[in-house]
Amino acid sequence: MSLNRVIGVDGKIPWHLPEDFKWFKQLTIGGIVLMGRKTFLSLPKPLPNRTNVVLTRRPQMLARDPAFQALCGVKPVIGHWTARLRRGPAQLGFEKIAQREMWLVRSVERFLAALKKHRPQREVFVIGGAQIYERLLPLCTDLYLTVVPRIVEGDAFFPEFEHQFDFADIALKTADFEVRHYRRNDHT
């Protein structure tokens, strides 16, 4: 986020920081990345070597959209978690990593129930956008936040989190940004 909490403008990140992308890739590779539809559509393609989970109110409609299919490059799996829970973690995709795996999920509650029941060995990273952060940040144990030391115009903002998390350390510092690591505190 910028100093004035901006994380996006017109569906795009308002800066280009290749070192931050490299650090983000290193952190999330092999994990499950959870994002909203708008965040996914801002990407050039699904993030490779990670399970991409997209929260959307209309997964069936999105899965049939030719432009979305072309962006995915793979057929997206629509998360019918109730039926899949009986099949175990291997069928949920929690323990395997495909080159480009796409899940479309309507119910974050069912997805979270599946995570809780099967406790995957892979980490889950919430990667945006603003509505998803606002909804899921209260459930996160750690927060890695790239802070860009400038004021920028935007239409998407990172929610207030300071009362829920304590500063732990700086994971990466460059001339253009720093990645701050926060941990959930016990007094919320």
C-alpha positions in Angstrom: 0.0 0.0 0.0 1.0 3.6 -0.4 1.3 6.0 2.6 -2.3 6.9 2.1 -3.4 3.2 2.0 -3.9 3.0 -1.8 -3.5 -0.5 -3.3 -5.1 0.0 -6.7 -6.4 2.4 -9.3 -8.7 1.3 -12.2 -8.0 -2.4 -11.5 -4.3 -2.1 -11.5 -1.4 -1.6 -9.0 -0.3 2.0 -9.3 3.4 1.2 -9.3 5.8 -1.4 -10.9 8.2 -2.9 -8.4 10.0 -6.0 -10.0 11.9 -6.7 -6.7 8.6 -6.9 -4.9 7.1 -9.3 -7.5 10.2 -11.5 -7.1 9.9 -11.5 -3.3 6.1 -12.2 -3.5 6.8 -15.1 -5.9 9.4 -16.6 -3.6 7.1 -16.3 -0.6 4.0 -17.8 -2.2 5.4 -20.4 -4.5 3.9 -23.8 -3.7 1.1 -22.3 -1.7 -2.6 -21.5 -2.1 -3.3 -17.9 -3.2 -6.7 -16.7 -2.4 -8.0 -13.6 -4.3 -11.1 -11.8 -5.5 -12.3 -11.9 -9.1 -11.0 -8.3 -9.8 -7.6 -9.1 -8.5 -7.4 -12.3 -10.6 -8.5 -10.4 -13.7 -5.7 -7.9 -13.1 -3.1 -10.7 -13.5 -1.8 -11.6 -16.9 -2.5 -15.3 -16.1 -2.9 -17.6 -13.1 0.1 -17.5 -10.8 2.2 -20.6 -11.7 3.1 -23.3 -9.3 0.4 -22.2 -6.9 -3.2 -23.1 -6.5 -5.2 -20.0 -7.5 -8.5 -19.7 -5.6 -10.8 -17.0 -6.9 -13.7 -15.8 -4.8 -16.6 -14.8 -7.0 -20.4 -14.4 -6.5 -20.9 -16.1 -9.9 -18.5 -19.0 -10.4 -20.6 -20.8 -13.0 -21.0 -17.7 -15.2 -17.3 -16.8 -14.9 -16.2 -20.4 -15.8 -18.3 -20.2 -19.0 -16.9 -16.8 -20.1 -14.6 -17.3 -23.1 -12.4 -14.4 -22.1 -11.9 -15.8 -18.6 -11.2 -19.3 -20.1 -8.5 -17.8 -22.3 -6.9 -15.9 -19.4 -6.9 -19.1 -17.3 -5.3 -21.3 -19.9 -6.8 -24.3 -17.9 -10.3 -25.3 -17.2 -11.2 -23.8 -13.8 -12.6 -26.1 -11.1 -15.7 -24.8 -9.4 -15.5 -25.5 -5.7 -18.4 -27.6 -4.6 -16.9 -28.1 -1.2 -19.7 -30.1 0.4 -19.3 -32.9 -2.1 -15.5 -32.7 -2.2 -15.1 -32.8 1.6 -16.0 -36.5 1.6 -13.1 -37.2 -0.8 -10.2 -36.1 1.3 -7.4 -33.6 0.9 -6.0 -35.2 -2.3 -9.2 -34.6 -4.1 -9.4 -31.0 -2.8 -6.1 -30.2 -4.4 -4.7 -29.2 -1.0 -1.6 -31.5 -1.2 -0.7 -31.3 -4.8 0.6 -28.4 -6.9 -0.3 -28.2 -10.5 1.5 -25.9 -12.9 -1.6 -23.7 -13.2 -4.5 -24.7 -11.0 -7.6 -22.6 -10.8 -10.5 -22.9 -8.3 -13.6 -20.7 -8.4 -15.2 -20.4 -5.0 -18.5 -18.7 -4.2 -18.6 -19.5 -0.5 -15.6 -18.4 1.5 -17.1 -20.1 4.5 -17.2 -23.5 2.8 -13.6 -23.0 1.6 -12.5 -22.1 5.1 -14.3 -25.1 6.5 -12.5 -27.4 4.1 -9.2 -25.8 5.1 -10.0 -26.3 8.8 -11.0 -29.9 8.4 -8.1 -31.0 6.2 -5.4 -28.7 7.5 -3.2 -28.6 4.4 0.6 -28.6 4.7 0.6 -25.7 2.2 0.2 -22.1 3.3 -2.8 -20.0 2.2 -2.0 -16.4 1.2 -4.8 -13.8 0.9 -3.6 -11.6 -2.0 -6.3 -9.1 -2.6 -8.3 -7.0 -3.4 -9.6 -4.5 -0.9 -12.9 -6.3 -0.2 -11.2 -9.7 0.3 -8.6 -8.1 2.6 -11.4 -6.5 4.6 -13.3 -9.7 4.9 -10.4 -12.1 5.6 -7.7 -10.1 7.4 -9.4 -10.8 10.8 -8.7 -14.5 10.2 -5.0 -14.1 9.3 -2.2 -14.9 11.6 0.5 -13.0 9.7 0.5 -10.0 7.4 3.3 -9.2 4.9 2.6 -5.7 3.7 4.6 -3.9 1.0 4.7 -0.2 1.9 5.5 2.2 -0.9 6.6 5.5 0.6 4.6 7.8 -1.6 1.1 9.4 -1.7 -0.8 8.2 -4.8 -4.3 8.6 -6.2 -6.4 5.4 -6.2 -9.8 3.8 -5.8 -8.9 0.7 -3.8 -7.6 0.9 -0.2 -6.0 -1.4 2.3 -8.2 -1.7 5.4 -7.1 -0.6 8.8 -5.3 -3.4 10.5 -3.1 -1.8 13.1 -5.3 -2.7 16.1 -5.3 -6.4 15.1 -1.5 -6.9 14.4 1.8 -6.0 16.0 4.9 -5.1 14.0 7.3 -8.0 13.9 10.1 -7.0 11.5 11.0 -5.8 8.0 11.3 -8.7 5.7 12.8 -6.7 2.8 13.9 -3.1 2.4 14.8 -1.3 -0.8 15.0 2.3 -1.9 11.5 2.0 -3.4 9.6 0.0 -0.8 9.8 -2.2 2.2 7.9 -5.3 3.2 6.7 -5.2 6.7 5.9 -8.3 8.6 3.1 -8.1 11.2 1.8 -10.8 13.6 -1.8 -11.1 15.0 -1.9 -9.7 18.5 -3.8 -11.2 21.4 -5.6 -8.1 22.5 -8.3 -7.8 19.7 
